Each structure stands twice: as structure tokens, then as C-alpha cells.
Amino acid sequence: MAEQSPQTGPIGVVFLHGVGGSAHVWQPQLEAFSAAGYQPLPLNLPGYGGRPPIEHIDFEQFSDDVEAAIARAGLDRPVLIGHSLGGMIVQTMLRRRPEEYRAAILVGTSPAFGRPDGDFQKKFVADRLAPLRSGKTMGELAAGMINEIIGPAPDPQGKAAAIASMAAAPAATYKACVEAIVMFEERANLGQIRVPTLCLVGEFDRNAPPQMMERMAAKIPGAKFTLLPGLGHLPNLENPAAFNAAVLDFLREALPTRSEPRDVTPRSAAE
């Protein structure tokens, strides 16, 4: 069982989705985390799941929104789990209010996208937005987009859920989030993270290559890096059992038996 907070009972676990996701993509995690004694809180980011978009999409605004949702739910120092875009939001939240969170799981994400005017960044945006600009809909593009980012043998139900979620993402929100991602920059702050952190990635993730995430973990004091064999960019849907086991095993090891945050001593690799 998870540790019990004297203020609120089960520890909250906040799930933040990626650009083509929604709160629904975390459905395969909810039962497992509840059974382990946690209180899962999957969130729809602004512009997703029927929510109106925020006027200017950036990571400070996203963080404001998630922090407000945590406060409304009454969660005391929850665990943060963020996939891709959601992982960038988690990094921003840890910089802003590090004392407010118990642990972080960064899934298939990055600490930066480099210069927004760089060739790779321009190609990243163009490749993802060109079909929309040519008049295609998210529904028409969803299956092809998901096939490009998953591993070779995903769970069929998980793949179907990913396609449905991508198809339901509003084109304007998707476009704004893709453009926001290339502006993200938190590399200088990785060494300041002081909560237990897991960097988790699929073997075949081309959006967040394992080598990059391993380097990222080395810069976070005390962080653990875990590779999920055979999986791509959507590990929680491609193989829910493997994903859930990796995260729950980490939390069992990482969370203290008291409500105070653990003091993580920086490793030499992070200096």
C-alpha cells in the first residue's frame, strides 16, 4: 500500500497527458494505482476533453491551471506524472514550487527543444502542422500519426485509445501546443530538482530518444532511469502492465514513510 498522508489519506497522483492526449489516455493506470492505495487524478489540459483553451498557451499558464486543479481536489503534495508535453509541465511545476510535490515521473519527455529557429525545430513543427494546414482533419490524420510514434507490438486496445484521443484533439489546440513545445527550455534547472524522480521511456521512442532521457536523468540529483523494452512514445497505452509496474515499483522504493520530502543528495554525474 502507498504511504498515508495524515492530512488527506491516500497520496494523490496527478496524470498529465501529451499533445495528442487527454485525461482518458490514463484509463489503464487508474485501477492499478487505486488498488495500490493511491488517489489518481487524470487531468484534461486546457483545450482538451471539451475544456476551452487558454488564450496564450505556454508552460507557466499550463502550470497555473494544473496547480489550481490540485488545490480544488485538496491533494497534499501529490506525485506528478507527465507524458511528453505533460512532462514539460511537470518540470515547470517543480521549478516553481518544488516543496509542493512528493515525487515526479517524467515519461517520454525532454528538458528542452533547443533553439525554436533551429532546423530540427522548424522541421518538427512543419512535419506535424503541414497536413492540418493543407486542410486535413485530426480525425483523418490520427491513425497515421499514432502509427509513427508507437512501438512494433502495442496493445490493440491501447492503440485504439491513442488514435481516438488524437482524433478528438482540437486542431487549434494541437497546433498551439506543438508551437509551444519548441520554445520549452528547462535544462539549466534539472540540477535543482530535489524530489525523487523517475525518467521513463520506451525503447523505440523517437520523440524522446532513450539516450537523451538517460542524459536527462543523470543531471537530476538521485534520479532513476528506466527503459521499457519494445515500446514507443506511448508506453502507458502500449503496455499498461509494464508501465504500471515500473512506476509503482519506483514509488514503493522512493517515497519516504513520513510526510516530509526526502533529502536527495546530488550525485557526481549531476554536478
C-alpha positions as CSV (number, residue, x, y, z in Angstrom):
1,M,0.0,0.0,0.0
2,A,1.1,3.6,-0.6
3,E,2.0,5.7,2.4
4,Q,-0.9,7.5,4.0
5,S,-0.7,11.3,4.5
6,P,-2.1,12.3,7.9
7,Q,-3.9,15.2,6.2
8,T,-5.7,13.6,3.3
9,G,-5.4,9.9,3.4
10,P,-4.1,8.3,0.1
11,I,-1.4,10.1,-1.7
12,G,-2.6,11.8,-4.9
13,V,-1.1,11.0,-8.2
14,V,-1.7,13.7,-10.9
15,F,-1.5,12.4,-14.5
16,L,-0.7,15.0,-17.3
17,H,-1.1,13.9,-20.9
18,G,0.8,14.8,-24.1
19,V,-0.1,16.9,-27.2
20,G,-2.4,14.3,-28.7
21,G,-3.8,13.0,-25.4
22,S,-6.5,13.7,-22.9
23,A,-7.3,12.5,-19.4
24,H,-8.8,9.4,-21.0
25,V,-5.4,8.0,-22.1
26,W,-4.6,7.3,-18.4
27,Q,-7.5,4.9,-18.0
28,P,-5.3,1.8,-18.0
29,Q,-3.5,3.3,-14.9
30,L,-6.4,4.2,-12.7
31,E,-7.4,0.8,-11.4
32,A,-3.8,-0.3,-10.7
33,F,-2.9,2.9,-8.9
34,S,-6.1,2.9,-6.9
35,A,-5.5,-0.7,-5.9
36,A,-2.0,0.3,-4.8
37,G,-3.6,2.8,-2.4
38,Y,-3.1,6.0,-4.4
39,Q,-5.7,8.6,-5.3
40,P,-5.3,9.1,-9.1
41,L,-6.2,12.4,-10.7
42,P,-6.0,12.4,-14.5
43,L,-6.5,15.9,-15.9
44,N,-7.5,17.4,-19.2
45,L,-5.2,20.3,-20.0
46,P,-6.9,23.5,-21.3
47,G,-8.3,22.9,-24.8
48,Y,-8.6,19.2,-24.3
49,G,-11.5,17.0,-23.3
50,G,-14.1,19.6,-24.0
51,R,-12.3,22.3,-22.0
52,P,-11.9,25.8,-23.5
53,P,-8.4,26.7,-24.5
54,I,-6.3,29.3,-22.6
55,E,-5.7,32.4,-24.6
56,H,-1.9,32.1,-24.8
57,I,-0.5,28.6,-24.4
58,D,2.8,28.5,-22.5
59,F,4.1,26.4,-19.7
60,E,3.5,28.9,-17.0
61,Q,-0.2,29.1,-17.9
62,F,-0.4,25.3,-18.0
63,S,1.3,25.1,-14.6
64,D,-1.2,27.7,-13.2
65,D,-4.1,25.5,-14.5
66,V,-2.7,22.3,-13.0
67,E,-1.9,23.9,-9.7
68,A,-5.4,25.2,-9.4
69,A,-6.9,21.7,-10.2
70,I,-4.7,20.2,-7.5
71,A,-5.9,22.8,-5.0
72,R,-9.5,22.1,-5.9
73,A,-9.0,18.4,-5.4
74,G,-7.5,19.0,-2.0
75,L,-4.4,16.9,-2.7
76,D,-1.5,17.3,-0.3
77,R,1.9,17.2,-2.0
78,P,0.9,14.8,-4.8
79,V,3.1,12.8,-7.1
80,L,3.3,14.2,-10.6
81,I,3.3,12.0,-13.7
82,G,3.7,13.8,-17.0
83,H,4.0,12.3,-20.5
84,S,5.7,14.3,-23.3
85,L,4.1,17.8,-23.1
86,G,2.8,16.8,-19.7
87,G,6.4,16.0,-18.6
88,M,7.5,19.5,-19.6
89,I,4.7,20.9,-17.4
90,V,5.9,18.8,-14.5
91,Q,9.4,20.2,-14.9
92,T,8.0,23.7,-14.9
93,M,5.9,23.0,-11.7
94,L,9.0,21.5,-9.9
95,R,10.9,24.7,-10.6
96,R,8.1,26.9,-9.4
97,R,7.0,25.1,-6.2
98,P,9.4,22.2,-5.5
99,E,8.2,21.8,-1.9
100,E,4.6,21.1,-3.1
101,Y,5.3,17.6,-4.6
102,R,6.5,14.2,-3.4
103,A,7.9,12.7,-6.5
104,A,7.9,13.0,-10.3
105,I,7.7,10.6,-13.1
106,L,8.9,12.1,-16.5
107,V,7.7,9.9,-19.4
108,G,9.0,10.3,-22.9
109,T,9.8,14.0,-22.5
110,S,12.6,16.4,-22.8
111,P,14.2,19.3,-20.8
112,A,14.4,21.4,-24.0
113,F,13.9,21.5,-27.7
114,G,16.9,23.7,-28.5
115,R,16.5,26.9,-30.4
116,P,13.0,27.5,-31.8
117,D,14.5,28.8,-35.0
118,G,16.8,25.8,-35.4
119,D,16.5,23.5,-38.4
120,F,15.3,20.5,-36.4
121,Q,12.7,22.6,-34.6
122,K,11.4,24.1,-37.8
123,K,11.1,20.6,-39.3
124,F,9.4,19.3,-36.2
125,V,6.7,21.9,-36.4
126,A,6.4,21.7,-40.2
127,D,6.1,18.0,-40.3
128,R,3.3,18.0,-37.7
129,L,1.3,21.0,-38.9
130,A,1.6,20.8,-42.7
131,P,-1.2,18.2,-43.1
132,L,-3.5,20.4,-41.0
133,R,-2.6,23.5,-43.0
134,S,-3.4,21.6,-46.1
135,G,-6.9,21.0,-44.9
136,K,-6.8,17.6,-43.3
137,T,-8.6,17.0,-40.0
138,M,-7.3,15.5,-36.8
139,G,-9.6,12.5,-37.4
140,E,-8.1,11.9,-40.8
141,L,-4.6,12.1,-39.5
142,A,-4.8,10.4,-36.2
143,A,-4.1,6.8,-37.2
144,G,-1.1,7.7,-39.2
145,M,0.3,9.9,-36.5
146,I,-0.1,7.2,-33.9
147,N,1.5,4.6,-36.1
148,E,4.6,6.8,-36.4
149,I,5.2,7.0,-32.7
150,I,4.4,3.6,-31.2
151,G,6.5,0.5,-30.9
152,P,6.1,-2.6,-33.1
153,A,3.6,-4.6,-31.0
154,P,1.3,-2.3,-29.0
155,D,-1.7,-3.4,-27.0
156,P,-4.6,-3.2,-29.5
157,Q,-6.9,-1.5,-27.1
158,G,-4.2,1.0,-26.1
159,K,-3.5,1.8,-29.7
160,A,-7.2,2.3,-30.4
161,A,-7.5,4.6,-27.4
162,A,-4.5,6.6,-28.6
163,I,-6.0,7.0,-32.0
164,A,-9.3,8.1,-30.6
165,S,-7.7,10.6,-28.3
166,M,-5.6,12.1,-31.1
167,A,-8.6,12.3,-33.4
168,A,-10.6,14.2,-30.7
169,A,-7.8,16.8,-30.0
170,P,-8.9,20.2,-31.4
171,A,-6.7,21.2,-34.3
172,A,-6.2,24.7,-32.9
173,T,-5.1,23.4,-29.6
174,Y,-2.8,20.8,-31.1
175,K,-1.2,23.5,-33.3
176,A,-0.6,25.8,-30.4
177,C,0.9,23.1,-28.2
178,V,3.3,21.9,-30.9
179,E,4.5,25.5,-31.4
180,A,4.8,25.9,-27.6
181,I,6.9,22.7,-27.2
182,V,9.8,24.1,-29.4
183,M,10.0,27.1,-27.0
184,F,10.5,24.9,-23.9
185,E,13.8,25.3,-22.0
186,E,14.4,23.9,-18.5
187,R,17.9,22.3,-18.9
188,A,19.5,24.7,-16.5
189,N,17.1,23.8,-13.8
190,L,17.4,20.0,-13.8
191,G,20.1,20.1,-11.1
192,Q,17.7,21.9,-8.8
193,I,15.1,19.1,-8.7
194,R,15.0,17.7,-5.2
195,V,12.1,15.2,-5.3
196,P,12.6,11.5,-6.2
197,T,12.4,11.4,-9.9
198,L,11.9,8.6,-12.5
199,C,12.8,9.2,-16.1
200,L,10.9,6.5,-18.0
201,V,11.0,5.9,-21.8
202,G,10.2,3.3,-24.4
203,E,13.0,1.6,-26.3
204,F,11.6,2.8,-29.7
205,D,10.6,6.4,-28.6
206,R,11.8,8.6,-31.4
207,N,10.3,11.8,-30.0
208,A,12.2,11.4,-26.7
209,P,15.1,9.1,-27.6
210,P,16.3,6.9,-24.7
211,Q,19.8,8.2,-24.9
212,M,18.6,11.8,-24.4
213,M,16.4,10.8,-21.4
214,E,19.3,8.9,-19.8
215,R,21.4,12.0,-20.0
216,M,18.5,14.0,-18.6
217,A,18.2,11.6,-15.6
218,A,22.0,12.0,-15.0
219,K,21.5,15.7,-14.5
220,I,18.7,15.3,-11.9
221,P,20.0,14.6,-8.4
222,G,19.3,11.0,-7.5
223,A,17.1,10.3,-10.5
224,K,16.4,6.8,-11.8
225,F,16.4,6.0,-15.5
226,T,14.2,3.1,-16.7
227,L,13.9,1.8,-20.3
228,L,10.8,-0.1,-21.3
229,P,11.8,-2.7,-24.0
230,G,9.8,-2.9,-27.2
231,L,7.7,0.2,-26.6
232,G,7.5,3.6,-28.3
233,H,6.3,7.0,-27.3
234,L,3.1,5.9,-25.6
235,P,4.2,3.3,-23.1
236,N,1.3,3.6,-20.7
237,L,-1.1,2.6,-23.6
238,E,1.2,0.2,-25.5
239,N,1.9,-2.0,-22.4
240,P,-0.1,-0.8,-19.4
241,A,1.1,-3.6,-17.2
242,A,4.8,-2.9,-17.8
243,F,4.3,0.8,-17.4
244,N,2.3,0.5,-14.2
245,A,4.8,-1.9,-12.7
246,A,7.7,0.4,-13.4
247,V,6.1,3.4,-11.8
248,L,4.6,1.6,-8.8
249,D,7.9,-0.1,-8.1
250,F,9.7,3.2,-8.2
251,L,7.1,4.8,-5.9
252,R,7.4,2.0,-3.4
253,E,11.1,2.5,-3.2
254,A,11.3,6.2,-3.4
255,L,8.6,7.6,-1.1
256,P,9.5,8.0,2.5
257,T,7.5,6.6,5.3
258,R,7.0,10.1,6.7
259,S,5.1,13.1,5.2
260,E,8.3,15.2,4.8
261,P,10.1,15.2,1.5
262,R,13.2,13.1,1.1
263,D,16.5,14.9,1.0
264,V,18.1,13.8,-2.2
265,T,21.9,14.1,-2.3
266,P,23.2,15.1,-5.7
267,R,25.3,12.5,-7.5
268,S,28.7,13.5,-9.0
269,A,27.2,12.9,-12.5
270,A,24.7,15.7,-11.9
271,E,27.3,18.3,-10.9
